[in-house]
Amino acid sequence: MTRNDMARLKADASGNTGLSAVLAEAVDGFSSTEDAVRFLGSRGFEVTASDLADAAADADDASAGTQEGDGYGALMCFLRRN
């Protein structure tokens, strides 16, 4: 995955978007990073567990700049916990 792909994921899954809402809800059911990979893959994002781990590690604060219920922020928090 390229930086552009991560930027697209962040843009599409942040704020008040359909993907953000669905992702925020789905994260509660994830038991592993692979669950996140499958979820995002089913929505057209070709990501690996390593890509997501790198994104979470690079984030200064998993919830910085996100709104409550924000899917991308919820995903970053999940990844940091796991």
Secondary structure, 3 states (H helix, E strand, C coil): CCHHHHHHHHHHCCCCCHHHHHHHHHHCCCCCHHHHHHHHHCCCCCCCHHHHHHHHHHCCCCCCCCCCCCHHHHHHHHHHHC
